[in-house]
Amino acid sequence: MLRHLLCLLAGLFMAALAHAQAEHSLELLREQGRDEIIPRYLLQDPYGRPVSNEDFRGRFQLIAFGYTFCPDVCPTTLVEMASLLKSLGPRAGKLQAIFITVDPERDTGKVLKTYTEFFDARILGLTGSPQLIRRVADNFRIRYARVVNPGNGPYAVDHSAGMTLLGPDGRVLRKYAFGTPTDDILTSLKDLLPER
């Protein structure tokens, strides 16, 4: 019992440390007058229509990368996104939640639509060609790689986790590391999103 408690505390400490480091890194980049992240994308919505970062000018964008076969990190992230949208109430109308696949071969528009709607219909799933996904992931400094299952089962995709918040002007405002408490993200969003 004590061992489990210590492991849990260590995990919470590491998540908090990662979050603090991500925030500190972003602040240093801002102070230096440059952001490492290039907040640009041109992908497709579940109906095959082109969608770019410019389509959401004037709104905040909360962006996560992942894939529908992900066993743990992605569903956890989308549960958090859905919870944030619900908790924001009317303010959620000023925020577009976006889930960008890193597995375009399996994550067709139809698959993404079914997946994201399971969590919240307001979460927009985006896909594209492998080349476009790679370019967008590089722009957002997202690392991902296919991991082959030695048992001949379906492959997995190892990928960076967390969420990126873009402001109404399209610039990066925050990086939320995976494991950041949802209440902390909610407080941050409420501080940024106008009530009306």
PyMOL commands that set and color helices and strands:
alter all, ss='L'
color gray80, all
select helices_A, chain A and resi 2-31+53-56+73-94+109-119+130-139+182-192
alter helices_A, ss='H'
color red, helices_A
select strands_A, chain A and resi 42-44+50-52+60-66+95-101+124-126+144-147+156-159+163-166+172-176
alter strands_A, ss='S'
color yellow, strands_A
deselect
rebuild
show_as cartoon
